[in-house]
Amino acid sequence: MSEAEKETTIFQLADQFIALANELSAKEQDVSKVGTAMRFAASRFNAFEAALKSADLAAEKENALEWFSKEYKEMLNDNLDDHIKNPPMSKEQEPAKDEAVQVFTS
């Protein structure tokens, strides 16, 4: 097996985070709480990543915000499109009611 084949892909790593999120969602019975925690964790880790990569984070903060925001928006857009094509629940099921999260309506 080559070094490239041994290397863990971002998708394999993401699947590990998703598996943990699914475990926590089942335990907490609160997908919104787990989603919020994941976004907070991602923002905290991305700030750490930016700090490590930056010679002057204060001066590069706006560029970092723009770059990470663009990356996240593209990834979220792709995954929303996937869920539009492959809904996680049947059309007959009602989405969970949760007052703690924004309801996305037109």
PASEBA-1860 file (N, C-alpha, C; in nm, 3 decimals):
! residues 106
1> MSEAEKET> 0.085/-0.118/0.000/0.000/0.000/0.000/0.089/0.124/0.000 ~ 0.059/0.219/-0.088/0.140/0.340/-0.098/0.109/0.435/0.017 ~ 0.197/0.533/0.037/0.174/0.635/0.140/0.044/0.709/0.115 ~ 0.015/0.739/-0.012/-0.108/0.811/-0.045/-0.231/0.730/-0.007 ~ -0.225/0.598/-0.024/-0.338/0.512/0.011/-0.357/0.500/0.162 ~ -0.249/0.514/0.237/-0.254/0.506/0.383/-0.310/0.635/0.445 ~ -0.296/0.744/0.373/-0.336/0.874/0.424/-0.488/0.883/0.440 ~ -0.531/0.933/0.553/-0.674/0.950/0.579/-0.724/1.070/0.500
9> TIFQLADQ> -0.835/1.052/0.430/-0.890/1.163/0.352/-0.974/1.254/0.442 ~ -1.002/1.374/0.393/-1.088/1.466/0.470/-1.228/1.405/0.487 ~ -1.271/1.326/0.390/-1.403/1.265/0.399/-1.407/1.157/0.506 ~ -1.299/1.081/0.520/-1.291/0.980/0.626/-1.288/1.048/0.763 ~ -1.214/1.156/0.775/-1.210/1.230/0.900/-1.348/1.289/0.931 ~ -1.413/1.346/0.830/-1.546/1.404/0.849/-1.644/1.296/0.894 ~ -1.634/1.177/0.836/-1.723/1.066/0.875/-1.705/1.032/1.023 ~ -1.583/1.045/1.075/-1.559/1.019/1.218/-1.628/1.125/1.305
17> FIALANEL> -1.621/1.252/1.263/-1.690/1.358/1.336/-1.842/1.337/1.330 ~ -1.892/1.299/1.213/-2.035/1.278/1.196/-2.082/1.160/1.282 ~ -2.003/1.054/1.288/-2.038/0.939/1.372/-2.049/0.982/1.519 ~ -1.954/1.064/1.564/-1.960/1.114/1.701/-2.083/1.204/1.720 ~ -2.110/1.290/1.622/-2.228/1.377/1.631/-2.356/1.295/1.636 ~ -2.363/1.188/1.559/-2.481/1.101/1.562/-2.497/1.035/1.698 ~ -2.386/0.990/1.756/-2.389/0.931/1.891/-2.441/1.033/1.992 ~ -2.385/1.154/1.986/-2.426/1.258/2.080/-2.571/1.299/2.059
25> SAKEQDVS> -2.615/1.304/1.933/-2.754/1.338/1.903/-2.849/1.234/1.961 ~ -2.813/1.108/1.950/-2.896/1.001/2.007/-2.899/1.011/2.159 ~ -2.784/1.038/2.219/-2.775/1.049/2.365/-2.851/1.172/2.416 ~ -2.830/1.286/2.351/-2.890/1.413/2.395/-3.035/1.429/2.348 ~ -3.072/1.354/2.243/-3.204/1.370/2.180/-3.225/1.515/2.136 ~ -3.118/1.575/2.080/-3.124/1.716/2.043/-3.023/1.743/1.931 ~ -3.068/1.728/1.807/-2.981/1.750/1.692/-2.933/1.895/1.687 ~ -3.020/1.989/1.721/-2.983/2.131/1.716/-2.870/2.164/1.813
33> KVGTAMRF> -2.878/2.108/1.932/-2.774/2.132/2.032/-2.639/2.078/1.983 ~ -2.642/1.958/1.925/-2.519/1.898/1.874/-2.467/1.977/1.754 ~ -2.558/2.021/1.666/-2.517/2.101/1.551/-2.452/2.232/1.594 ~ -2.512/2.296/1.693/-2.454/2.422/1.744/-2.317/2.397/1.807 ~ -2.304/2.287/1.881/-2.175/2.253/1.942/-2.071/2.226/1.834 ~ -2.111/2.157/1.726/-2.016/2.130/1.617/-1.971/2.258/1.549 ~ -2.065/2.351/1.524/-2.027/2.478/1.462/-1.932/2.555/1.553 ~ -1.961/2.556/1.684/-1.872/2.625/1.776/-1.734/2.559/1.776
41> AASRFNAF> -1.731/2.426/1.781/-1.603/2.354/1.781/-1.526/2.381/1.652 ~ -1.596/2.381/1.539/-1.530/2.408/1.411/-1.474/2.550/1.410 ~ -1.551/2.647/1.459/-1.501/2.784/1.459/-1.381/2.800/1.551 ~ -1.386/2.732/1.663/-1.276/2.741/1.758/-1.149/2.676/1.699 ~ -1.166/2.560/1.637/-1.050/2.492/1.578/-0.998/2.568/1.457 ~ -1.088/2.626/1.377/-1.044/2.704/1.261/-0.971/2.830/1.304 ~ -1.011/2.892/1.414/-0.939/3.008/1.466/-0.797/2.966/1.509 ~ -0.789/2.850/1.571/-0.658/2.794/1.610/-0.573/2.768/1.486
49> EAALKSAD> -0.633/2.707/1.384/-0.563/2.681/1.257/-0.512/2.811/1.196 ~ -0.597/2.913/1.192/-0.558/3.043/1.135/-0.443/3.104/1.215 ~ -0.450/3.092/1.348/-0.344/3.148/1.432/-0.210/3.080/1.406 ~ -0.213/2.949/1.383/-0.090/2.877/1.354/-0.032/2.913/1.218 ~ -0.118/2.940/1.122/-0.075/2.966/0.984/-0.042/3.112/0.957 ~ -0.080/3.200/1.046/-0.067/3.343/1.021/0.056/3.403/1.090 ~ 0.122/3.491/1.018/0.232/3.566/1.077/0.179/3.682/1.161 ~ 0.061/3.735/1.123/-0.001/3.847/1.193/-0.152/3.831/1.184
57> LAAEKENA> -0.209/3.756/1.276/-0.351/3.723/1.272/-0.440/3.848/1.279 ~ -0.400/3.945/1.357/-0.480/4.068/1.365/-0.492/4.134/1.228 ~ -0.382/4.139/1.155/-0.383/4.201/1.023/-0.454/4.114/0.919 ~ -0.452/3.982/0.940/-0.508/3.889/0.842/-0.647/3.839/0.881 ~ -0.702/3.890/0.990/-0.830/3.841/1.042/-0.941/3.847/0.938 ~ -0.958/3.959/0.872/-1.067/3.973/0.773/-1.051/3.875/0.658 ~ -0.927/3.857/0.611/-0.902/3.760/0.504/-0.933/3.617/0.551 ~ -0.897/3.587/0.676/-0.926/3.454/0.731/-1.077/3.434/0.741
65> LEWFSKEY> -1.148/3.533/0.792/-1.295/3.523/0.800/-1.357/3.500/0.664 ~ -1.311/3.574/0.567/-1.364/3.561/0.432/-1.334/3.422/0.375 ~ -1.210/3.375/0.391/-1.172/3.245/0.337/-1.249/3.131/0.403 ~ -1.253/3.127/0.537/-1.323/3.020/0.606/-1.474/3.026/0.576 ~ -1.530/3.144/0.570/-1.673/3.159/0.540/-1.706/3.107/0.401 ~ -1.622/3.141/0.304/-1.643/3.095/0.167/-1.633/2.943/0.160 ~ -1.533/2.886/0.224/-1.517/2.740/0.227/-1.640/2.673/0.288 ~ -1.686/2.723/0.403/-1.801/2.664/0.471/-1.926/2.676/0.385
73> KEMLNDNL> -1.946/2.792/0.325/-2.066/2.813/0.243/-2.069/2.717/0.125 ~ -1.956/2.695/0.060/-1.950/2.601/-0.052/-1.979/2.458/-0.006 ~ -1.922/2.419/0.107/-1.945/2.285/0.160/-2.091/2.266/0.201 ~ -2.146/2.367/0.269/-2.286/2.360/0.312/-2.378/2.355/0.191 ~ -2.350/2.435/0.090/-2.431/2.435/-0.032/-2.432/2.296/-0.096 ~ -2.316/2.234/-0.108/-2.308/2.100/-0.167/-2.389/1.999/-0.086 ~ -2.378/2.007/0.046/-2.450/1.912/0.132/-2.599/1.938/0.135 ~ -2.641/2.065/0.128/-2.784/2.095/0.118/-2.840/2.040/-0.012
81> DDHIKNPP> -2.767/2.058/-0.122/-2.810/2.001/-0.251/-2.825/1.849/-0.241 ~ -2.732/1.784/-0.171/-2.739/1.640/-0.155/-2.865/1.600/-0.077 ~ -2.897/1.675/0.028/-3.016/1.643/0.108/-3.146/1.678/0.035 ~ -3.140/1.773/-0.056/-3.257/1.802/-0.139/-3.284/1.683/-0.230 ~ -3.178/1.629/-0.288/-3.191/1.513/-0.378/-3.220/1.385/-0.301 ~ -3.170/1.375/-0.178/-3.183/1.253/-0.097/-3.227/1.290/0.045 ~ -3.355/1.325/0.062/-3.401/1.369/0.195/-3.378/1.262/0.301 ~ -3.340/1.305/0.423/-3.314/1.209/0.530/-3.443/1.153/0.591
89> MSKEQEPA> -3.559/1.211/0.556/-3.686/1.160/0.607/-3.787/1.161/0.493 ~ -3.890/1.082/0.509/-3.993/1.080/0.405/-4.072/1.210/0.412 ~ -4.140/1.242/0.305/-4.219/1.366/0.298/-4.334/1.365/0.398 ~ -4.379/1.245/0.440/-4.490/1.236/0.534/-4.448/1.272/0.677 ~ -4.319/1.255/0.709/-4.272/1.284/0.843/-4.262/1.435/0.863 ~ -4.299/1.478/0.980/-4.286/1.618/1.018/-4.146/1.643/1.072 ~ -4.084/1.755/1.037/-3.955/1.789/1.099/-3.974/1.808/1.249 ~ -3.871/1.780/1.324/-3.876/1.796/1.470/-3.900/1.943/1.504
97> KDEAVQVF> -3.988/1.966/1.600/-4.015/2.101/1.648/-3.911/2.135/1.754 ~ -3.846/2.246/1.738/-3.741/2.286/1.831/-3.738/2.437/1.836 ~ -3.771/2.492/1.950/-3.776/2.637/1.965/-3.637/2.700/1.973 ~ -3.533/2.620/1.991/-3.398/2.672/2.010/-3.326/2.699/1.879 ~ -3.387/2.662/1.768/-3.318/2.676/1.639/-3.408/2.750/1.542 ~ -3.347/2.820/1.451/-3.419/2.893/1.346/-3.493/2.795/1.258 ~ -3.618/2.824/1.229/-3.696/2.744/1.135/-3.681/2.813/1.000 ~ -3.642/2.736/0.900/-3.612/2.793/0.769/-3.738/2.788/0.683
105> TS> -3.807/2.900/0.673/-3.927/2.909/0.590/-3.917/3.030/0.501 ~ -3.994/3.028/0.395/-3.992/3.142/0.301/-4.072/3.257/0.354
END
